[in-house]
Amino acid sequence: MAERAGKARIVAAAVLLATVFFCLLPLAESAPALIALQLPNAMWIAVITTVPMVLVQQEVPGGTGAVSALGAVLLLVRMASPLAGASGP
């Protein structure tokens, strides 16, 4: 799908889905409404966490896998920083 529509358009659509999700979230007054909102939530998170990494990885010559490995390490560091008493954004 990203090849046909363009990766930048897919990321833009994910940003739009995130905006819709966060605008509708305060309006959800029931459990079924919150569950229904998980679909756009999951979709934008899936795109934002993968497509930009693929875009960067395509720009790194001969570095297939290096960007995703770096992303995994940074995720671990971010998850561990509150445990270590560090504060972050």
PDB file of N, CA, C and O in Angstrom:
ATOM      1  N   MET A   1       0.821  -1.185   0.000  1.00  0.00           N
ATOM      2  CA  MET A   1       0.000   0.000   0.000  1.00  0.00           C
ATOM      3  C   MET A   1       0.873   1.259   0.000  1.00  0.00           C
ATOM      4  O   MET A   1       0.569   2.226  -0.699  1.00  0.00           O
ATOM      5  N   ALA A   2       1.945   1.245   0.776  1.00  0.00           N
ATOM      6  CA  ALA A   2       2.804   2.423   0.867  1.00  0.00           C
ATOM      7  C   ALA A   2       3.494   2.714  -0.458  1.00  0.00           C
ATOM      8  O   ALA A   2       3.775   3.869  -0.776  1.00  0.00           O
ATOM      9  N   GLU A   3       3.770   1.655  -1.239  1.00  0.00           N
ATOM     10  CA  GLU A   3       4.418   1.867  -2.535  1.00  0.00           C
ATOM     11  C   GLU A   3       3.470   2.563  -3.515  1.00  0.00           C
ATOM     12  O   GLU A   3       3.898   3.421  -4.287  1.00  0.00           O
ATOM     13  N   ARG A   4       2.202   2.202  -3.486  1.00  0.00           N
ATOM     14  CA  ARG A   4       1.229   2.810  -4.399  1.00  0.00           C
ATOM     15  C   ARG A   4       0.875   4.229  -3.982  1.00  0.00           C
ATOM     16  O   ARG A   4       0.850   5.129  -4.821  1.00  0.00           O
ATOM     17  N   ALA A   5       0.604   4.441  -2.715  1.00  0.00           N
ATOM     18  CA  ALA A   5       0.141   5.743  -2.238  1.00  0.00           C
ATOM     19  C   ALA A   5       1.291   6.690  -1.922  1.00  0.00           C
ATOM     20  O   ALA A   5       1.106   7.907  -1.929  1.00  0.00           O
ATOM     21  N   GLY A   6       2.456   6.159  -1.650  1.00  0.00           N
ATOM     22  CA  GLY A   6       3.585   6.988  -1.254  1.00  0.00           C
ATOM     23  C   GLY A   6       3.731   6.996   0.258  1.00  0.00           C
ATOM     24  O   GLY A   6       2.762   7.173   0.996  1.00  0.00           O
ATOM     25  N   LYS A   7       4.956   6.801   0.698  1.00  0.00           N
ATOM     26  CA  LYS A   7       5.201   6.701   2.142  1.00  0.00           C
ATOM     27  C   LYS A   7       4.879   7.997   2.874  1.00  0.00           C
ATOM     28  O   LYS A   7       4.364   7.971   3.992  1.00  0.00           O
ATOM     29  N   ALA A   8       5.179   9.124   2.251  1.00  0.00           N
ATOM     30  CA  ALA A   8       4.892  10.412   2.898  1.00  0.00           C
ATOM     31  C   ALA A   8       3.383  10.604   3.077  1.00  0.00           C
ATOM     32  O   ALA A   8       2.946  11.147   4.092  1.00  0.00           O
ATOM     33  N   ARG A   9       2.590  10.165   2.102  1.00  0.00           N
ATOM     34  CA  ARG A   9       1.132  10.287   2.227  1.00  0.00           C
ATOM     35  C   ARG A   9       0.608   9.366   3.321  1.00  0.00           C
ATOM     36  O   ARG A   9      -0.328   9.718   4.039  1.00  0.00           O
ATOM     37  N   ILE A  10       1.209   8.188   3.448  1.00  0.00           N
ATOM     38  CA  ILE A  10       0.783   7.256   4.494  1.00  0.00           C
ATOM     39  C   ILE A  10       1.067   7.857   5.870  1.00  0.00           C
ATOM     40  O   ILE A  10       0.238   7.762   6.774  1.00  0.00           O
ATOM     41  N   VAL A  11       2.236   8.472   6.026  1.00  0.00           N
ATOM     42  CA  VAL A  11       2.574   9.114   7.302  1.00  0.00           C
ATOM     43  C   VAL A  11       1.633  10.282   7.566  1.00  0.00           C
ATOM     44  O   VAL A  11       1.203  10.479   8.703  1.00  0.00           O
ATOM     45  N   ALA A  12       1.306  11.057   6.537  1.00  0.00           N
ATOM     46  CA  ALA A  12       0.366  12.173   6.705  1.00  0.00           C
ATOM     47  C   ALA A  12      -1.015  11.659   7.115  1.00  0.00           C
ATOM     48  O   ALA A  12      -1.684  12.269   7.950  1.00  0.00           O
ATOM     49  N   ALA A  13      -1.440  10.542   6.531  1.00  0.00           N
ATOM     50  CA  ALA A  13      -2.726   9.955   6.916  1.00  0.00           C
ATOM     51  C   ALA A  13      -2.687   9.479   8.363  1.00  0.00           C
ATOM     52  O   ALA A  13      -3.685   9.580   9.076  1.00  0.00           O
ATOM     53  N   ALA A  14      -1.551   8.964   8.797  1.00  0.00           N
ATOM     54  CA  ALA A  14      -1.417   8.529  10.189  1.00  0.00           C
ATOM     55  C   ALA A  14      -1.518   9.718  11.141  1.00  0.00           C
ATOM     56  O   ALA A  14      -2.123   9.618  12.208  1.00  0.00           O
ATOM     57  N   VAL A  15      -0.931  10.828  10.753  1.00  0.00           N
ATOM     58  CA  VAL A  15      -1.038  12.037  11.579  1.00  0.00           C
ATOM     59  C   VAL A  15      -2.496  12.486  11.658  1.00  0.00           C
ATOM     60  O   VAL A  15      -2.962  12.909  12.716  1.00  0.00           O
ATOM     61  N   LEU A  16      -3.206  12.396  10.547  1.00  0.00           N
ATOM     62  CA  LEU A  16      -4.626  12.746  10.540  1.00  0.00           C
ATOM     63  C   LEU A  16      -5.421  11.796  11.442  1.00  0.00           C
ATOM     64  O   LEU A  16      -6.292  12.235  12.192  1.00  0.00           O
ATOM     65  N   LEU A  17      -5.121  10.497  11.368  1.00  0.00           N
ATOM     66  CA  LEU A  17      -5.797   9.527  12.243  1.00  0.00           C
ATOM     67  C   LEU A  17      -5.514   9.822  13.716  1.00  0.00           C
ATOM     68  O   LEU A  17      -6.409   9.717  14.555  1.00  0.00           O
ATOM     69  N   ALA A  18      -4.286  10.187  14.025  1.00  0.00           N
ATOM     70  CA  ALA A  18      -3.947  10.520  15.412  1.00  0.00           C
ATOM     71  C   ALA A  18      -4.744  11.736  15.876  1.00  0.00           C
ATOM     72  O   ALA A  18      -5.231  11.774  17.006  1.00  0.00           O
ATOM     73  N   THR A  19      -4.873  12.723  15.001  1.00  0.00           N
ATOM     74  CA  THR A  19      -5.646  13.917  15.341  1.00  0.00           C
ATOM     75  C   THR A  19      -7.111  13.567  15.601  1.00  0.00           C
ATOM     76  O   THR A  19      -7.716  14.037  16.564  1.00  0.00           O
ATOM     77  N   VAL A  20      -7.662  12.735  14.726  1.00  0.00           N
ATOM     78  CA  VAL A  20      -9.056  12.299  14.908  1.00  0.00           C
ATOM     79  C   VAL A  20      -9.203  11.544  16.223  1.00  0.00           C
ATOM     80  O   VAL A  20     -10.132  11.789  16.993  1.00  0.00           O
ATOM     81  N   PHE A  21      -8.278  10.624  16.470  1.00  0.00           N
ATOM     82  CA  PHE A  21      -8.338   9.831  17.708  1.00  0.00           C
ATOM     83  C   PHE A  21      -8.326  10.730  18.945  1.00  0.00           C
ATOM     84  O   PHE A  21      -9.171  10.592  19.830  1.00  0.00           O
ATOM     85  N   PHE A  22      -7.360  11.653  19.000  1.00  0.00           N
ATOM     86  CA  PHE A  22      -7.234  12.485  20.194  1.00  0.00           C
ATOM     87  C   PHE A  22      -8.361  13.505  20.324  1.00  0.00           C
ATOM     88  O   PHE A  22      -8.670  13.941  21.433  1.00  0.00           O
ATOM     89  N   CYS A  23      -8.981  13.894  19.206  1.00  0.00           N
ATOM     90  CA  CYS A  23     -10.144  14.793  19.288  1.00  0.00           C
ATOM     91  C   CYS A  23     -11.388  14.052  19.762  1.00  0.00           C
ATOM     92  O   CYS A  23     -12.211  14.613  20.485  1.00  0.00           O
ATOM     93  N   LEU A  24     -11.526  12.791  19.357  1.00  0.00           N
ATOM     94  CA  LEU A  24     -12.705  12.029  19.740  1.00  0.00           C
ATOM     95  C   LEU A  24     -12.584  11.389  21.123  1.00  0.00           C
ATOM     96  O   LEU A  24     -13.596  11.067  21.746  1.00  0.00           O
ATOM     97  N   LEU A  25     -11.383  11.205  21.596  1.00  0.00           N
ATOM     98  CA  LEU A  25     -11.170  10.524  22.869  1.00  0.00           C
ATOM     99  C   LEU A  25     -11.919  11.173  24.036  1.00  0.00           C
ATOM    100  O   LEU A  25     -12.555  10.454  24.806  1.00  0.00           O
ATOM    101  N   PRO A  26     -11.871  12.492  24.200  1.00  0.00           N
ATOM    102  CA  PRO A  26     -12.618  13.080  25.324  1.00  0.00           C
ATOM    103  C   PRO A  26     -14.143  12.961  25.182  1.00  0.00           C
ATOM    104  O   PRO A  26     -14.873  13.090  26.165  1.00  0.00           O
ATOM    105  N   LEU A  27     -14.615  12.716  23.964  1.00  0.00           N
ATOM    106  CA  LEU A  27     -16.056  12.618  23.727  1.00  0.00           C
ATOM    107  C   LEU A  27     -16.598  11.216  23.965  1.00  0.00           C
ATOM    108  O   LEU A  27     -17.811  11.023  24.052  1.00  0.00           O
ATOM    109  N   ALA A  28     -15.709  10.243  24.070  1.00  0.00           N
ATOM    110  CA  ALA A  28     -16.151   8.855  24.275  1.00  0.00           C
ATOM    111  C   ALA A  28     -16.684   8.707  25.695  1.00  0.00           C
ATOM    112  O   ALA A  28     -15.973   8.947  26.671  1.00  0.00           O
ATOM    113  N   GLU A  29     -17.947   8.309  25.789  1.00  0.00           N
ATOM    114  CA  GLU A  29     -18.583   8.224  27.100  1.00  0.00           C
ATOM    115  C   GLU A  29     -18.901   6.793  27.528  1.00  0.00           C
ATOM    116  O   GLU A  29     -19.495   6.579  28.585  1.00  0.00           O
ATOM    117  N   SER A  30     -18.513   5.826  26.722  1.00  0.00           N
ATOM    118  CA  SER A  30     -18.823   4.437  27.071  1.00  0.00           C
ATOM    119  C   SER A  30     -17.653   3.537  26.686  1.00  0.00           C
ATOM    120  O   SER A  30     -16.779   3.906  25.901  1.00  0.00           O
ATOM    121  N   ALA A  31     -17.674   2.354  27.264  1.00  0.00           N
ATOM    122  CA  ALA A  31     -16.627   1.383  26.951  1.00  0.00           C
ATOM    123  C   ALA A  31     -16.642   0.984  25.478  1.00  0.00           C
ATOM    124  O   ALA A  31     -15.567   0.892  24.884  1.00  0.00           O
ATOM    125  N   PRO A  32     -17.797   0.741  24.851  1.00  0.00           N
ATOM    126  CA  PRO A  32     -17.786   0.407  23.421  1.00  0.00           C
ATOM    127  C   PRO A  32     -17.204   1.524  22.549  1.00  0.00           C
ATOM    128  O   PRO A  32     -16.535   1.253  21.551  1.00  0.00           O
ATOM    129  N   ALA A  33     -17.460   2.766  22.926  1.00  0.00           N
ATOM    130  CA  ALA A  33     -16.898   3.884  22.164  1.00  0.00           C
ATOM    131  C   ALA A  33     -15.379   3.911  22.295  1.00  0.00           C
ATOM    132  O   ALA A  33     -14.672   4.146  21.315  1.00  0.00           O
ATOM    133  N   LEU A  34     -14.883   3.673  23.494  1.00  0.00           N
ATOM    134  CA  LEU A  34     -13.430   3.632  23.695  1.00  0.00           C
ATOM    135  C   LEU A  34     -12.799   2.472  22.935  1.00  0.00           C
ATOM    136  O   LEU A  34     -11.707   2.604  22.381  1.00  0.00           O
ATOM    137  N   ILE A  35     -13.484   1.343  22.912  1.00  0.00           N
ATOM    138  CA  ILE A  35     -12.965   0.186  22.176  1.00  0.00           C
ATOM    139  C   ILE A  35     -12.955   0.485  20.677  1.00  0.00           C
ATOM    140  O   ILE A  35     -12.004   0.127  19.982  1.00  0.00           O
ATOM    141  N   ALA A  36     -13.993   1.129  20.179  1.00  0.00           N
ATOM    142  CA  ALA A  36     -14.049   1.484  18.756  1.00  0.00           C
ATOM    143  C   ALA A  36     -12.928   2.448  18.381  1.00  0.00           C
ATOM    144  O   ALA A  36     -12.406   2.393  17.267  1.00  0.00           O
ATOM    145  N   LEU A  37     -12.561   3.324  19.297  1.00  0.00           N
ATOM    146  CA  LEU A  37     -11.487   4.281  19.029  1.00  0.00           C
ATOM    147  C   LEU A  37     -10.112   3.616  18.973  1.00  0.00           C
ATOM    148  O   LEU A  37      -9.146   4.231  18.519  1.00  0.00           O
ATOM    149  N   GLN A  38     -10.019   2.391  19.421  1.00  0.00           N
ATOM    150  CA  GLN A  38      -8.712   1.724  19.389  1.00  0.00           C
ATOM    151  C   GLN A  38      -8.266   1.391  17.973  1.00  0.00           C
ATOM    152  O   GLN A  38      -7.069   1.226  17.738  1.00  0.00           O
ATOM    153  N   LEU A  39      -9.191   1.289  17.024  1.00  0.00           N
ATOM    154  CA  LEU A  39      -8.809   1.005  15.636  1.00  0.00           C
ATOM    155  C   LEU A  39      -7.989   2.149  15.036  1.00  0.00           C
ATOM    156  O   LEU A  39      -6.883   1.892  14.562  1.00  0.00           O
ATOM    157  N   PRO A  40      -8.470   3.403  15.030  1.00  0.00           N
ATOM    158  CA  PRO A  40      -7.613   4.468  14.502  1.00  0.00           C
ATOM    159  C   PRO A  40      -6.354   4.662  15.347  1.00  0.00           C
ATOM    160  O   PRO A  40      -5.305   5.036  14.821  1.00  0.00           O
ATOM    161  N   ASN A  41      -6.453   4.410  16.649  1.00  0.00           N
ATOM    162  CA  ASN A  41      -5.287   4.522  17.514  1.00  0.00           C
ATOM    163  C   ASN A  41      -4.211   3.517  17.094  1.00  0.00           C
ATOM    164  O   ASN A  41      -3.043   3.877  16.946  1.00  0.00           O
ATOM    165  N   ALA A  42      -4.606   2.275  16.907  1.00  0.00           N
ATOM    166  CA  ALA A  42      -3.645   1.239  16.508  1.00  0.00           C
ATOM    167  C   ALA A  42      -3.075   1.520  15.126  1.00  0.00           C
ATOM    168  O   ALA A  42      -1.895   1.273  14.878  1.00  0.00           O
ATOM    169  N   MET A  43      -3.904   2.033  14.227  1.00  0.00           N
ATOM    170  CA  MET A  43      -3.440   2.280  12.861  1.00  0.00           C
ATOM    171  C   MET A  43      -2.383   3.375  12.820  1.00  0.00           C
ATOM    172  O   MET A  43      -1.364   3.220  12.147  1.00  0.00           O
ATOM    173  N   TRP A  44      -2.609   4.483  13.530  1.00  0.00           N
ATOM    174  CA  TRP A  44      -1.617   5.549  13.437  1.00  0.00           C
ATOM    175  C   TRP A  44      -0.335   5.169  14.158  1.00  0.00           C
ATOM    176  O   TRP A  44       0.752   5.540  13.714  1.00  0.00           O
ATOM    177  N   ILE A  45      -0.438   4.443  15.253  1.00  0.00           N
ATOM    178  CA  ILE A  45       0.769   4.016  15.961  1.00  0.00           C
ATOM    179  C   ILE A  45       1.575   3.046  15.105  1.00  0.00           C
ATOM    180  O   ILE A  45       2.802   3.132  15.059  1.00  0.00           O
ATOM    181  N   ALA A  46       0.890   2.120  14.422  1.00  0.00           N
ATOM    182  CA  ALA A  46       1.590   1.157  13.570  1.00  0.00           C
ATOM    183  C   ALA A  46       2.353   1.859  12.452  1.00  0.00           C
ATOM    184  O   ALA A  46       3.485   1.487  12.145  1.00  0.00           O
ATOM    185  N   VAL A  47       1.747   2.856  11.852  1.00  0.00           N
ATOM    186  CA  VAL A  47       2.412   3.572  10.756  1.00  0.00           C
ATOM    187  C   VAL A  47       3.565   4.419  11.278  1.00  0.00           C
ATOM    188  O   VAL A  47       4.665   4.373  10.727  1.00  0.00           O
ATOM    189  N   ILE A  48       3.325   5.187  12.329  1.00  0.00           N
ATOM    190  CA  ILE A  48       4.347   6.109  12.831  1.00  0.00           C
ATOM    191  C   ILE A  48       5.565   5.368  13.380  1.00  0.00           C
ATOM    192  O   ILE A  48       6.672   5.904  13.350  1.00  0.00           O
ATOM    193  N   THR A  49       5.381   4.161  13.874  1.00  0.00           N
ATOM    194  CA  THR A  49       6.528   3.439  14.425  1.00  0.00           C
ATOM    195  C   THR A  49       7.274   2.611  13.379  1.00  0.00           C
ATOM    196  O   THR A  49       8.337   2.070  13.682  1.00  0.00           O
ATOM    197  N   THR A  50       6.749   2.495  12.163  1.00  0.00           N
ATOM    198  CA  THR A  50       7.432   1.665  11.171  1.00  0.00           C
ATOM    199  C   THR A  50       7.849   2.415   9.911  1.00  0.00           C
ATOM    200  O   THR A  50       9.005   2.309   9.501  1.00  0.00           O
ATOM    201  N   VAL A  51       6.963   3.158   9.294  1.00  0.00           N
ATOM    202  CA  VAL A  51       7.254   3.772   7.997  1.00  0.00           C
ATOM    203  C   VAL A  51       8.421   4.759   8.063  1.00  0.00           C
ATOM    204  O   VAL A  51       9.286   4.700   7.189  1.00  0.00           O
ATOM    205  N   PRO A  52       8.499   5.665   9.046  1.00  0.00           N
ATOM    206  CA  PRO A  52       9.670   6.550   9.082  1.00  0.00           C
ATOM    207  C   PRO A  52      10.992   5.779   9.225  1.00  0.00           C
ATOM    208  O   PRO A  52      12.016   6.190   8.679  1.00  0.00           O
ATOM    209  N   MET A  53      10.962   4.669   9.956  1.00  0.00           N
ATOM    210  CA  MET A  53      12.166   3.869  10.096  1.00  0.00           C
ATOM    211  C   MET A  53      12.567   3.272   8.749  1.00  0.00           C
ATOM    212  O   MET A  53      13.753   3.213   8.428  1.00  0.00           O
ATOM    213  N   VAL A  54      11.600   2.833   7.969  1.00  0.00           N
ATOM    214  CA  VAL A  54      11.886   2.293   6.632  1.00  0.00           C
ATOM    215  C   VAL A  54      12.443   3.393   5.741  1.00  0.00           C
ATOM    216  O   VAL A  54      13.384   3.153   4.984  1.00  0.00           O
ATOM    217  N   LEU A  55      11.880   4.590   5.816  1.00  0.00           N
ATOM    218  CA  LEU A  55      12.384   5.706   5.011  1.00  0.00           C
ATOM    219  C   LEU A  55      13.842   6.012   5.334  1.00  0.00           C
ATOM    220  O   LEU A  55      14.650   6.196   4.423  1.00  0.00           O
ATOM    221  N   VAL A  56      14.182   6.067   6.597  1.00  0.00           N
ATOM    222  CA  VAL A  56      15.570   6.338   6.993  1.00  0.00           C
ATOM    223  C   VAL A  56      16.467   5.181   6.573  1.00  0.00           C
ATOM    224  O   VAL A  56      17.582   5.400   6.099  1.00  0.00           O
ATOM    225  N   GLN A  57      15.999   3.976   6.740  1.00  0.00           N
ATOM    226  CA  GLN A  57      16.792   2.804   6.413  1.00  0.00           C
ATOM    227  C   GLN A  57      17.099   2.759   4.914  1.00  0.00           C
ATOM    228  O   GLN A  57      18.169   2.290   4.525  1.00  0.00           O
ATOM    229  N   GLN A  58      16.195   3.230   4.077  1.00  0.00           N
ATOM    230  CA  GLN A  58      16.449   3.278   2.638  1.00  0.00           C
ATOM    231  C   GLN A  58      17.532   4.287   2.293  1.00  0.00           C
ATOM    232  O   GLN A  58      18.205   4.151   1.271  1.00  0.00           O
ATOM    233  N   GLU A  59      17.705   5.290   3.132  1.00  0.00           N
ATOM    234  CA  GLU A  59      18.714   6.313   2.870  1.00  0.00           C
ATOM    235  C   GLU A  59      20.105   5.923   3.357  1.00  0.00           C
ATOM    236  O   GLU A  59      21.092   6.537   2.950  1.00  0.00           O
ATOM    237  N   VAL A  60      20.200   4.920   4.216  1.00  0.00           N
ATOM    238  CA  VAL A  60      21.496   4.482   4.752  1.00  0.00           C
ATOM    239  C   VAL A  60      22.060   3.423   3.807  1.00  0.00           C
ATOM    240  O   VAL A  60      21.527   2.316   3.734  1.00  0.00           O
ATOM    241  N   PRO A  61      23.130   3.749   3.085  1.00  0.00           N
ATOM    242  CA  PRO A  61      23.675   2.782   2.130  1.00  0.00           C
ATOM    243  C   PRO A  61      24.326   1.592   2.830  1.00  0.00           C
ATOM    244  O   PRO A  61      25.206   1.760   3.675  1.00  0.00           O
ATOM    245  N   GLY A  62      23.880   0.384   2.467  1.00  0.00           N
ATOM    246  CA  GLY A  62      24.469  -0.824   3.031  1.00  0.00           C
ATOM    247  C   GLY A  62      24.175  -1.033   4.502  1.00  0.00           C
ATOM    248  O   GLY A  62      24.790  -1.893   5.133  1.00  0.00           O
ATOM    249  N   GLY A  63      23.269  -0.284   5.054  1.00  0.00           N
ATOM    250  CA  GLY A  63      23.003  -0.379   6.484  1.00  0.00           C
ATOM    251  C   GLY A  63      21.688  -1.049   6.806  1.00  0.00           C
ATOM    252  O   GLY A  63      21.026  -0.693   7.781  1.00  0.00           O
ATOM    253  N   THR A  64      21.304  -2.021   5.991  1.00  0.00           N
ATOM    254  CA  THR A  64      20.045  -2.699   6.226  1.00  0.00           C
ATOM    255  C   THR A  64      20.021  -3.305   7.625  1.00  0.00           C
ATOM    256  O   THR A  64      20.889  -4.105   7.975  1.00  0.00           O
ATOM    257  N   GLY A  65      19.063  -2.936   8.395  1.00  0.00           N
ATOM    258  CA  GLY A  65      18.933  -3.443   9.753  1.00  0.00           C
ATOM    259  C   GLY A  65      19.569  -2.545  10.801  1.00  0.00           C
ATOM    260  O   GLY A  65      19.229  -2.643  11.980  1.00  0.00           O
ATOM    261  N   ALA A  66      20.488  -1.669  10.398  1.00  0.00           N
ATOM    262  CA  ALA A  66      21.168  -0.807  11.371  1.00  0.00           C
ATOM    263  C   ALA A  66      20.202   0.185  12.010  1.00  0.00           C
ATOM    264  O   ALA A  66      20.265   0.433  13.214  1.00  0.00           O
ATOM    265  N   VAL A  67      19.318   0.747  11.209  1.00  0.00           N
ATOM    266  CA  VAL A  67      18.381   1.745  11.722  1.00  0.00           C
ATOM    267  C   VAL A  67      17.387   1.095  12.682  1.00  0.00           C
ATOM    268  O   VAL A  67      17.081   1.654  13.735  1.00  0.00           O
ATOM    269  N   SER A  68      16.880  -0.093  12.316  1.00  0.00           N
ATOM    270  CA  SER A  68      15.921  -0.741  13.213  1.00  0.00           C
ATOM    271  C   SER A  68      16.599  -1.196  14.502  1.00  0.00           C
ATOM    272  O   SER A  68      15.978  -1.174  15.565  1.00  0.00           O
ATOM    273  N   ALA A  69      17.861  -1.607  14.423  1.00  0.00           N
ATOM    274  CA  ALA A  69      18.588  -1.974  15.639  1.00  0.00           C
ATOM    275  C   ALA A  69      18.789  -0.751  16.529  1.00  0.00           C
ATOM    276  O   ALA A  69      18.636  -0.835  17.747  1.00  0.00           O
ATOM    277  N   LEU A  70      19.129   0.379  15.924  1.00  0.00           N
ATOM    278  CA  LEU A  70      19.296   1.615  16.686  1.00  0.00           C
ATOM    279  C   LEU A  70      17.964   2.030  17.315  1.00  0.00           C
ATOM    280  O   LEU A  70      17.927   2.459  18.469  1.00  0.00           O
ATOM    281  N   GLY A  71      16.876   1.904  16.560  1.00  0.00           N
ATOM    282  CA  GLY A  71      15.554   2.230  17.098  1.00  0.00           C
ATOM    283  C   GLY A  71      15.189   1.353  18.275  1.00  0.00           C
ATOM    284  O   GLY A  71      14.611   1.834  19.250  1.00  0.00           O
ATOM    285  N   ALA A  72      15.518   0.064  18.200  1.00  0.00           N
ATOM    286  CA  ALA A  72      15.220  -0.853  19.301  1.00  0.00           C
ATOM    287  C   ALA A  72      16.017  -0.486  20.550  1.00  0.00           C
ATOM    288  O   ALA A  72      15.490  -0.530  21.662  1.00  0.00           O
ATOM    289  N   VAL A  73      17.273  -0.129  20.366  1.00  0.00           N
ATOM    290  CA  VAL A  73      18.106   0.262  21.505  1.00  0.00           C
ATOM    291  C   VAL A  73      17.574   1.550  22.133  1.00  0.00           C
ATOM    292  O   VAL A  73      17.501   1.663  23.357  1.00  0.00           O
ATOM    293  N   LEU A  74      17.204   2.520  21.297  1.00  0.00           N
ATOM    294  CA  LEU A  74      16.673   3.776  21.831  1.00  0.00           C
ATOM    295  C   LEU A  74      15.361   3.564  22.572  1.00  0.00           C
ATOM    296  O   LEU A  74      15.097   4.224  23.578  1.00  0.00           O
ATOM    297  N   LEU A  75      14.539   2.645  22.077  1.00  0.00           N
ATOM    298  CA  LEU A  75      13.294   2.327  22.781  1.00  0.00           C
ATOM    299  C   LEU A  75      13.590   1.745  24.161  1.00  0.00           C
ATOM    300  O   LEU A  75      12.951   2.118  25.145  1.00  0.00           O
ATOM    301  N   LEU A  76      14.546   0.842  24.231  1.00  0.00           N
ATOM    302  CA  LEU A  76      14.914   0.262  25.527  1.00  0.00           C
ATOM    303  C   LEU A  76      15.444   1.324  26.487  1.00  0.00           C
ATOM    304  O   LEU A  76      15.122   1.310  27.675  1.00  0.00           O
ATOM    305  N   VAL A  77      16.254   2.237  25.971  1.00  0.00           N
ATOM    306  CA  VAL A  77      16.798   3.313  26.812  1.00  0.00           C
ATOM    307  C   VAL A  77      15.677   4.199  27.325  1.00  0.00           C
ATOM    308  O   VAL A  77      15.669   4.590  28.492  1.00  0.00           O
ATOM    309  N   ARG A  78      14.733   4.513  26.452  1.00  0.00           N
ATOM    310  CA  ARG A  78      13.604   5.356  26.875  1.00  0.00           C
ATOM    311  C   ARG A  78      12.738   4.668  27.916  1.00  0.00           C
ATOM    312  O   ARG A  78      12.233   5.308  28.838  1.00  0.00           O
ATOM    313  N   MET A  79      12.570   3.367  27.765  1.00  0.00           N
ATOM    314  CA  MET A  79      11.752   2.631  28.731  1.00  0.00           C
ATOM    315  C   MET A  79      12.468   2.502  30.074  1.00  0.00           C
ATOM    316  O   MET A  79      11.820   2.475  31.120  1.00  0.00           O
ATOM    317  N   ALA A  80      13.786   2.423  30.051  1.00  0.00           N
ATOM    318  CA  ALA A  80      14.537   2.242  31.278  1.00  0.00           C
ATOM    319  C   ALA A  80      14.830   3.562  31.988  1.00  0.00           C
ATOM    320  O   ALA A  80      15.098   3.556  33.190  1.00  0.00           O
ATOM    321  N   SER A  81      14.787   4.684  31.285  1.00  0.00           N
ATOM    322  CA  SER A  81      15.162   5.954  31.903  1.00  0.00           C
ATOM    323  C   SER A  81      14.312   6.339  33.111  1.00  0.00           C
ATOM    324  O   SER A  81      14.871   6.849  34.082  1.00  0.00           O
ATOM    325  N   PRO A  82      12.986   6.124  33.112  1.00  0.00           N
ATOM    326  CA  PRO A  82      12.229   6.446  34.337  1.00  0.00           C
ATOM    327  C   PRO A  82      12.622   5.549  35.516  1.00  0.00           C
ATOM    328  O   PRO A  82      12.557   5.960  36.675  1.00  0.00           O
ATOM    329  N   LEU A  83      13.031   4.318  35.197  1.00  0.00           N
ATOM    330  CA  LEU A  83      13.452   3.416  36.257  1.00  0.00           C
ATOM    331  C   LEU A  83      14.765   3.869  36.886  1.00  0.00           C
ATOM    332  O   LEU A  83      15.028   3.625  38.064  1.00  0.00           O
ATOM    333  N   ALA A  84      15.588   4.538  36.065  1.00  0.00           N
ATOM    334  CA  ALA A  84      16.882   4.979  36.543  1.00  0.00           C
ATOM    335  C   ALA A  84      16.810   6.365  37.201  1.00  0.00           C
ATOM    336  O   ALA A  84      17.819   6.884  37.677  1.00  0.00           O
ATOM    337  N   GLY A  85      15.627   6.948  37.223  1.00  0.00           N
ATOM    338  CA  GLY A  85      15.470   8.253  37.853  1.00  0.00           C
ATOM    339  C   GLY A  85      15.715   9.402  36.893  1.00  0.00           C
ATOM    340  O   GLY A  85      15.706  10.565  37.299  1.00  0.00           O
ATOM    341  N   ALA A  86      15.931   9.090  35.632  1.00  0.00           N
ATOM    342  CA  ALA A  86      16.150  10.154  34.645  1.00  0.00           C
ATOM    343  C   ALA A  86      14.802  10.710  34.221  1.00  0.00           C
ATOM    344  O   ALA A  86      13.793  10.005  34.215  1.00  0.00           O
ATOM    345  N   SER A  87      14.804  11.959  33.876  1.00  0.00           N
ATOM    346  CA  SER A  87      13.571  12.551  33.370  1.00  0.00           C
ATOM    347  C   SER A  87      13.763  12.859  31.902  1.00  0.00           C
ATOM    348  O   SER A  87      14.866  13.188  31.464  1.00  0.00           O
ATOM    349  N   GLY A  88      12.709  12.752  31.162  1.00  0.00           N
ATOM    350  CA  GLY A  88      12.786  12.993  29.721  1.00  0.00           C
ATOM    351  C   GLY A  88      11.536  13.696  29.260  1.00  0.00           C
ATOM    352  O   GLY A  88      10.614  13.944  30.037  1.00  0.00           O
ATOM    353  N   PRO A  89      11.523  14.014  27.976  1.00  0.00           N
ATOM    354  CA  PRO A  89      10.350  14.725  27.442  1.00  0.00           C
ATOM    355  C   PRO A  89       9.138  13.848  27.379  1.00  0.00           C
ATOM    356  O   PRO A  89       8.073  14.296  26.954  1.00  0.00           O
TER     357      PRO A  89
END
